[in-house]
Amino acid sequence: MALMNDRIARVNEILKREIADVIEKFSLSEGGCLISVTKVHASESLRNATVYISIFGAKEDKADAIMKKLYKLRSDIQHEVSRHVILKYTPVLQFVRDNNMEQGDRVLSLLQELEDGEKNADE
């Protein structure tokens, strides 16, 4: 079982790198936003994979449009990945928005505002 988990972990990393490269080639990150693949979780059968996408620097409607584009391009992305990653099955990709980076940035900005407020109160 440990060998299977190690193999899936390696496949996840390879898929993450290749999917990120393919997404970059399709130039989806227009308007100054940053699209990144934060992680990939392939099923044990390798027939399906969930791709976690972070979209940084885009408003909500723009991020939704990018996610829709990803789904429209899903078969093209899968085809490109299959050319570079040789597996018995090319996994069917499911894209999920990962908001962790945005939430972390929001927390940091709130902390910065609190710190600035304390400095102003001390003066």
Secondary structure, DSSP 8 states (H G I E B T S, - for coil): -HHHHHHHHHHHHHHHHHHHHHHHHTT---TT-EEEEEEEEE-TTSSEEEEEEEEES--HHHHHHHHHHHHHTHHHHHHHHHHHS--SS--EEEEEE--HHHHHHHHHHHHHHHHHHHHHHH-
